[in-house]
């Protein structure tokens, strides 16, 4: 909350990228980071697959639209690094597009940092055994079944391919201006605490003095009467039935 208020008042711009293996705990960490933040200041960006038009654009173009303005924090639930991961492994991009990405990405990120954006990049690591255990847990839980897709399951078969893609990605994009930070995520709770603590330690925020607010005294009634409730369509009180 202190970081958020400092960003808002000082007009800073913060981008946090969450990447890693499927089921590595990115989503739950993002949820904890944003849980108590003002959605007008901090927002989560989780883009779907690109449209036909977006595929014809410069690759980074659709991500640029979501970068923060002054006083904003943007949390990318996956990002432009899709090209270095799933697109590379699954063949959704050509070799030329992939090599162009590895060349342009460090340049793109240096431009962001040079313009004053605070860019933080986190990679969530999890073992193959733990990943499979989490997949099975999702498969058996109807409340989390939506988190499991055929693409996720394909990552089991292509585990080593994803490992090689990650290694090559780090060689080209782990730059001094925007380094990668690895989050050990075998234990989700520890991973969340460690990531949040690290993020706070890398940004020189200060406590901002807030204006004191006082709840005013309610004025005397002037004769207003609410219309009869029977004239309104009311939501049924099922809470009484459910106990």
Secondary structure as UniProt FT lines:
FT   HELIX           2..10
FT   STRAND          13..20
FT   TURN            22..23
FT   HELIX           26..34
FT   TURN            35..36
FT   TURN            39..41
FT   STRAND          42..45
FT   HELIX           52..55
FT   TURN            59..60
FT   HELIX           61..64
FT   TURN            65..66
FT   TURN            70..71
FT   STRAND          72..77
FT   HELIX           80..82
FT   TURN            83..85
FT   HELIX           86..90
FT   HELIX           95..114
FT   TURN            115..116
FT   STRAND          117..125
FT   HELIX           128..140
FT   TURN            142..144
FT   HELIX           145..147
FT   HELIX           150..157
FT   HELIX           159..173
FT   TURN            176..177
FT   STRAND          180..184
FT   HELIX           188..202
FT   HELIX           229..231
FT   HELIX           238..242
//
